[in-house]
Amino acid sequence: MSDILIGKGDLPVRLMGKYGNRHGLVAGATGTGKSVTLMVMAEGFSRLGVPVVMADVKGDIAGLAVAGTPSEKLAARVAQIGVEGYTQEASPVVFWDLYGKLGHPLRTTVSEVGPALMSRMLELNDTQSGVMDIAFKLADDNGLLLLDLDDLRALLNFVTENKADISKKYGLVSPQSVAAIQRSLLRLEQDGGKQFFGEPAVQLADLMRQDMSGRGVINLLAADQLILRPRLYSSFLLWLLSELFETLPEVGDLDVPKLVFFFDEAHLLFDDCPPALQQRVEQVVRLIRSKGVGVYFCSQNPDDIPDTVLGQLGNRVQHALRAYTPRDQKAVRTAAETFVQNPRLDVAKVIGELGVGEALVSMLLEKGIPMPVERALIAPPRCRMGAITDEERATVRGRSPVGGKYDTPVNRESAFEMLAKRAEQAAAPESPAPGPGAPAPKAEPEPPSKFDEFLWGTKRRQGAVEAAAKSATRTVANGIGRQILRGILGSLMGGKKR
């Protein structure tokens, strides 16, 4: 098996594994079946041995971890499409969660995220982003590790305290800009971003695993809460995509991809996206194909994706669009124009007539040629089409191969501790250097131990020896004093009382 059955129109529609790295698009209005299509594609790639990374925005994608339930309706759809060897089964799944609640904590370091994406997460303006660039450059020049938000906050405090010197060397630093960044850091921390930054940072190798049977592991990021912070959500996924691009070697076209990356709610990536960042996204999407990674965007309308990116997406599934507004009508026209026309279909008309579980599909054929658009029934997934229980999630998480590696945070020495030490050293009073011929300074006497204080006392209280001596003086006539003194010293020093 080297392809994935997506559905059936007049003929079966298949996504060829060797063109899985040519990227794709799954679009359609809410409630038209996009999530089911994503599950079918993720299952298919997993059966081909391809690891998958995808976000679970609504919680229903988690059903991939549990086998589906047979039903008459499902059996009828399987028979109608002609799915061979169909059985209800679970896929190998690892749950991740930036907040560490619904999956293993997914962390990275501030340094790895970099100033551009950090500025986007914090929703900074151009001036504040410039200060962030200066702070990162200062950290690099001084060997300061930026691992978590405490490190970044300590670095910003250092910038404020030394703004005159830093402004001369790196550029003007405004205390007002630093204060605004600090407030944004506080908001990010309150929204749960603190858990995202730290160690152990996720290693890409742990996102590119296969199970013992050779199936690709599906990495699901719980995003039902994360999606409420759209900048953090989109910036995190973009960071992950950039890490793949920068880390993986060139491999050219393989029989199947090394990894497939699904970007749900893709419009969030491009909303208010600075031109420089959008250019970076376009570059990554265009070049990451040669590193064996396929990227699949999921959004409501095709025009949510810039044309320069949309032109790179070879495998397309278009669910129904409802043209209620002028913008909707424009989206329908855009969707119709992106397909290779089929003379048997009025694409613009059919898009509004599609039912749930139907879609217009166009996949790449041999030699990478896109097929004419086909109206198709989408094949059913083999997993559960819906959410899972907390007990089922805990069971899946308990047998995860990476739990022991990421569940416990690590806090090693970094910028926060290093700057704190510098501040302590600067605050310590320095003794003046002795002049020539001056006597060497007297060594400070070591403080008495607790044992010495007990025996000989301090300035405020008498010790045991003094007390015994006074008692011995009072009783020297009858010889009791020697016995008392010997008794005290003998018991403390381990000697035998005679």
C-alpha positions in Angstrom: 0.0 0.0 0.0 1.5 3.3 -1.1 -1.5 5.6 -1.2 -4.5 6.8 0.9 -8.1 6.4 -0.1 -9.7 9.7 0.4 -13.1 9.0 -1.1 -15.0 8.0 -4.2 -16.7 9.9 -7.0 -17.1 8.4 -10.4 -13.8 6.8 -9.5 -11.8 6.2 -6.3 -9.8 9.3 -5.2 -6.4 8.5 -3.7 -3.6 10.6 -2.2 -0.4 9.1 -3.5 2.2 8.6 -0.8 5.1 9.8 -2.9 3.4 13.2 -3.4 2.4 13.5 0.3 5.2 16.1 0.7 3.6 18.3 -2.0 1.4 19.9 0.7 -2.3 20.3 0.7 -5.5 22.2 1.7 -8.7 21.1 3.5 -11.3 23.8 3.4 -15.0 24.2 4.1 -17.6 25.8 6.3 -18.1 24.7 9.9 -19.9 21.4 10.2 -19.3 20.1 6.7 -16.9 17.3 7.7 -13.4 18.8 7.7 -12.4 17.1 10.9 -13.4 13.7 9.5 -11.3 14.3 6.4 -8.3 15.2 8.6 -8.7 12.0 10.6 -8.9 9.9 7.4 -5.7 11.6 6.1 -3.9 11.2 9.4 -4.8 7.6 9.7 -3.7 7.0 6.2 -0.3 8.5 6.7 0.1 6.6 9.9 -0.5 3.3 8.1 2.1 4.3 5.6 4.6 4.6 8.4 4.6 8.4 8.3 4.6 10.3 11.7 2.0 13.1 12.0 1.8 16.3 14.0 -1.6 18.0 14.2 -3.6 20.2 16.6 -6.8 19.1 18.2 -8.8 22.4 18.4 -12.2 21.0 19.3 -11.2 17.8 21.1 -12.8 15.5 18.6 -9.5 14.6 16.8 -8.5 12.7 19.9 -10.8 9.9 18.7 -7.9 8.8 16.6 -6.6 7.0 19.7 -9.6 4.8 20.1 -11.2 2.2 17.8 -14.5 3.2 16.1 -17.9 1.6 16.8 -19.6 -0.5 14.0 -22.9 0.8 12.8 -25.2 0.1 9.8 -24.7 3.6 8.5 -21.0 3.2 8.6 -21.1 -0.2 6.9 -23.3 1.2 4.1 -20.7 4.0 3.5 -17.8 1.5 3.5 -19.7 -0.7 0.9 -20.7 2.3 -1.2 -17.1 3.6 -1.5 -15.5 0.1 -1.6 -13.0 0.4 1.2 -10.9 -2.7 1.2 -9.8 -4.3 4.4 -11.8 -1.9 6.5 -11.7 -2.6 10.3 -12.4 -0.4 13.3 -9.0 0.3 14.9 -7.1 2.9 16.9 -4.0 4.6 15.7 -0.8 5.1 17.7 -1.2 8.5 19.4 0.9 10.6 21.7 -1.0 13.5 23.4 0.8 16.8 24.0 -0.4 20.0 25.7 1.4 23.3 26.2 -0.3 23.5 29.6 0.6 19.9 30.6 -3.0 19.0 31.5 -4.3 16.9 28.6 -1.0 15.6 27.5 2.8 15.7 28.0 4.1 19.2 28.4 5.4 20.6 25.1 8.2 23.0 25.9 10.8 25.0 24.1 13.2 27.7 25.3 13.0 31.4 24.7 16.2 31.3 22.8 14.9 28.8 20.3 11.7 30.8 19.7 13.8 33.9 18.8 12.9 37.6 18.9 10.6 37.6 15.9 8.1 35.0 17.1 8.4 36.1 20.7 7.4 39.6 19.6 4.4 38.1 17.8 3.4 36.0 20.8 3.6 39.2 23.0 1.7 41.3 20.3 4.5 43.9 20.3 4.6 46.9 18.0 7.6 47.7 15.8 9.5 49.8 18.4 9.0 47.2 21.1 10.1 44.4 18.7 13.3 46.4 18.1 14.0 46.4 21.8 13.4 42.6 21.9 15.9 42.2 19.1 18.5 44.2 21.1 17.8 42.0 24.2 18.4 38.8 22.3 21.6 40.1 20.7 22.8 41.2 24.2 22.1 37.7 25.5 24.0 36.1 22.6 27.0 38.4 23.1 27.2 37.8 26.8 26.6 34.0 26.8 23.3 34.4 28.7 21.0 31.4 28.3 17.3 32.3 27.8 15.4 29.3 28.8 12.2 30.5 30.4 10.2 33.7 31.0 12.1 34.4 34.2 15.3 34.6 32.2 13.8 37.0 29.7 12.4 39.2 32.5 15.7 39.3 34.2 17.4 40.3 30.9 14.9 43.1 30.4 15.6 44.4 33.9 19.3 44.3 33.1 18.6 46.3 29.9 16.7 48.9 31.8 19.4 49.3 34.5 22.2 49.6 31.9 20.2 51.4 29.2 22.8 54.2 28.6 25.6 51.8 27.8 23.4 49.4 25.8 21.9 52.3 23.8 25.3 53.4 22.7 26.4 50.0 21.5 23.1 48.4 20.2 20.7 51.2 19.6 18.3 53.3 21.6 16.4 51.5 24.4 13.4 53.2 25.9 12.3 52.3 29.4 8.7 52.8 28.3 9.2 50.1 25.7 10.8 47.7 28.2 7.9 48.3 30.6 5.4 47.5 27.8 7.2 44.3 27.1 7.2 43.4 30.8 3.4 43.9 30.9 3.0 41.7 27.8 5.1 39.1 29.5 2.8 39.2 32.5 -0.3 38.7 30.3 1.4 35.8 28.6 2.3 34.3 31.9 -1.3 34.7 33.2 -2.6 33.0 30.0 -0.5 29.9 30.7 2.5 30.7 28.5 4.9 30.2 31.4 4.6 26.4 31.1 5.5 26.6 27.4 9.0 28.0 28.0 11.5 25.8 29.8 13.3 22.5 29.8 13.3 19.7 28.8 12.6 21.2 25.4 10.9 18.9 22.9 13.2 17.1 20.6 12.1 16.7 17.0 13.1 13.0 17.0 10.3 12.4 19.5 7.8 13.8 17.1 9.0 11.5 14.3 8.5 8.1 15.8 7.0 4.8 14.6 5.4 2.2 16.9 6.6 -1.4 17.1 4.5 -2.4 14.1 6.0 0.3 11.9 3.0 2.7 11.9 3.7 6.4 12.2 2.9 7.9 15.6 0.2 10.7 15.5 1.2 13.6 17.8 -1.9 15.4 18.9 -1.6 18.8 20.5 -4.5 19.7 22.7 -5.5 23.1 21.6 -9.0 23.7 22.9 -7.6 26.3 25.4 -4.6 27.3 23.4 -6.8 28.5 20.5 -8.2 31.2 22.8 -4.7 32.7 22.5 -4.5 32.8 18.7 -1.1 34.5 18.5 0.4 32.0 20.8 -1.2 29.1 19.0 -0.1 30.2 15.5 3.3 31.3 16.7 4.0 28.0 18.3 3.0 26.0 15.3 5.1 28.3 13.1 8.0 27.8 15.4 7.7 24.1 15.2 7.5 24.2 11.4 10.6 26.5 11.3 12.5 24.1 13.6 11.7 21.2 11.2 12.9 23.3 8.3 16.2 24.4 10.0 17.0 21.0 11.5 16.1 18.3 8.9 18.6 17.5 6.1 17.7 17.7 2.4 16.4 14.3 1.2 14.6 15.2 -2.1 11.5 13.2 -3.1 10.9 10.0 -1.1 8.5 7.2 -1.5 6.6 8.6 1.5 7.2 11.8 3.6 9.3 11.7 6.7 6.6 13.8 8.5 3.3 15.4 7.8 2.2 18.5 9.6 -1.4 19.6 9.8 -2.1 23.3 10.5 -5.7 23.6 11.6 -7.4 27.1 11.8 -4.6 28.2 9.4 -6.1 31.7 8.9 -4.8 32.5 12.4 -1.3 32.2 11.0 -1.8 35.0 8.5 -4.1 37.4 10.4 -2.2 40.6 11.1 1.0 38.8 10.0 3.9 41.2 9.5 5.3 41.1 5.9 8.6 39.8 7.0 7.0 36.9 8.9 4.7 36.1 6.0 7.7 35.9 3.7 9.3 33.5 6.1 6.2 31.3 6.0 6.2 31.3 2.2 9.9 30.4 2.1 9.4 27.5 4.6 6.4 26.1 2.8 8.2 26.3 -0.6 11.4 24.7 0.5 10.5 22.2 3.3 9.1 19.8 0.7 12.7 18.8 -0.2 13.3 17.9 3.4 10.5 15.2 3.3 7.9 17.2 5.2 4.3 17.7 4.0 2.3 20.7 5.3 -1.5 20.6 5.1 -3.5 23.7 5.9 -7.1 23.5 7.2 -9.3 26.6 7.1 -12.8 27.6 6.2 -12.1 29.6 3.0 -9.2 29.1 0.5 -8.7 32.8 0.4 -7.6 32.7 4.1 -4.3 31.5 2.7 -2.1 34.0 0.7 -1.9 33.2 -3.0 1.9 32.7 -2.8 1.2 29.8 -0.3 -2.0 28.6 -1.9 -0.1 28.0 -5.1 2.2 25.5 -3.3 -0.7 23.2 -2.2 -1.1 20.3 -4.6 -3.6 18.0 -2.8 -6.9 19.7 -2.2 -10.2 18.8 -0.5 -13.0 21.4 -0.6 -16.0 20.9 1.6 -19.2 22.9 1.2 -19.2 26.7 1.4 -22.4 28.7 2.0 -22.5 31.9 0.0 -24.7 34.1 2.2 -22.6 37.3 2.0 -20.5 39.0 -0.7 -17.3 37.7 1.0 -18.7 34.2 0.9 -19.6 34.5 -2.8 -16.0 35.7 -3.4 -14.7 32.7 -1.5 -16.8 30.3 -3.6 -15.4 31.8 -6.8 -11.8 31.6 -5.4 -12.3 28.0 -4.4 -13.7 27.1 -7.9 -10.9 28.8 -9.7 -8.2 26.9 -7.8 -9.2 23.5 -9.2 -8.4 21.9 -12.5 -11.8 22.1 -14.2 -13.9 19.1 -14.8 -16.3 19.5 -17.8 -18.9 17.4 -16.1 -19.0 19.8 -13.0 -20.1 23.3 -12.4 -17.7 23.8 -9.5 -19.0 27.1 -8.2 -22.5 25.7 -8.1 -21.6 22.3 -6.6 -19.6 23.9 -3.7 -22.9 25.2 -2.3 -24.7 21.9 -2.8 -22.3 19.5 -1.1 -23.7 17.6 1.9 -21.9 16.6 5.0 -19.2 14.1 4.2 -19.0 15.2 0.6 -16.2 17.2 -1.0 -14.6 18.4 -4.2 -11.3 16.6 -4.3 -8.2 17.0 -6.5 -5.1 15.1 -5.8 -1.7 14.9 -7.7 -1.4 12.1 -10.2 1.7 10.6 -11.7 4.4 13.1 -12.6 2.8 15.5 -10.1 -0.1 16.5 -12.5 -3.2 17.6 -10.6 -6.3 15.5 -11.4 -9.5 17.2 -12.6 -11.7 18.0 -9.7 -14.0 15.2 -8.6 -17.2 15.3 -6.4 -16.6 12.5 -3.9 -18.0 10.9 -0.8 -15.3 11.0 1.9 -14.2 7.6 3.2 -15.0 7.0 6.9 -12.1 6.8 9.4 -11.4 3.6 11.3 -11.2 5.4 14.7 -13.9 7.0 16.8 -15.5 10.0 15.2 -15.7 12.1 18.4 -14.1 13.0 21.7 -12.7 10.4 24.2 -13.2 10.1 28.0 -10.7 11.3 30.5 -10.1 7.6 31.5 -9.3 6.7 27.9 -7.0 9.7 27.5 -5.2 8.7 30.7 -4.7 5.1 29.5 -3.2 6.3 26.2 -1.0 8.7 28.0 0.1 6.1 30.5 1.6 3.9 27.8 3.3 6.8 26.0 7.0 6.2 25.2 8.0 9.8 26.0 6.2 10.5 29.3 9.2 9.9 31.6 11.3 12.3 29.5 9.0 15.4 29.5 6.6 15.2 32.4 9.2 16.5 35.0 10.5 20.1 34.4 14.2 20.9 34.7 15.6 24.3 35.8 19.3 24.6 35.2 21.4 27.8 35.6 20.6 30.4 33.0 20.3 34.1 32.5 18.2 34.7 35.7 20.7 33.0 37.9 23.7 34.4 36.1 22.5 38.0 36.3 21.6 37.5 39.9 25.2 36.5 40.7 26.5 39.5 38.9 24.3 41.8 40.9 25.4 40.2 44.2 29.1 40.5 43.2 28.6 44.2 42.2 26.8 44.9 45.5 29.5 43.3 47.7 31.8 46.0 49.3 35.4 45.8 48.1 38.2 46.2 50.7 41.0 48.7 49.7 44.2 47.2 48.4 47.1 47.5 51.0 49.8 49.9 50.2 53.5 49.0 49.9 55.1 48.1 53.2 51.7 47.8 54.9 51.4 44.9 57.3 49.4 41.9 56.0 45.8 42.0 57.1 45.1 39.8 60.0 43.2 36.7 59.3 39.7 36.8 60.6 39.3 34.4 63.5 37.0 31.5 62.8 33.7 31.8 64.6 33.4 29.5 67.6 31.6 26.2 67.0 28.5 25.2 69.0 30.6 22.9 71.0 33.0 25.6 72.0 30.2 27.9 72.9 28.7 25.2 75.1 32.0 24.6 76.9 33.4 28.2 77.2 30.3 30.3 76.8 29.9 33.6 75.0 29.9 37.3 76.0 26.3 37.0 77.1 26.2 33.7 78.9 28.6 31.4 80.8 29.7 28.1 79.5 29.6 24.7 81.1 33.3 24.9 82.2 32.8 28.2 83.9 29.7 27.0 85.7 31.5 23.8 86.8 34.5 25.8 88.0 32.3 28.0 90.2 30.6 25.0 91.6 33.9 23.3 92.2 35.2 26.4 94.1 32.2 26.3 96.3 32.6 22.6 97.1 36.3 22.1 96.9 36.5 21.2 100.6 34.6 18.0 100.3 36.0 17.0 96.8 32.7 16.9 95.0 33.9 19.5 92.5 36.3 17.1 90.8 33.6 14.6 90.3 31.3 17.2 88.7 33.9 18.5 86.4 35.1 15.1 85.4 31.5 13.9 84.9 30.7 16.8 82.5 33.9 16.5 80.4 33.8 12.7 80.5 30.3 12.5 79.1 31.0 15.1 76.4 34.4 13.8 75.3 33.5 10.1 75.4 35.8 9.4 78.3 34.9 7.0 81.1 33.7 8.3 84.4 35.9 7.1 87.2 
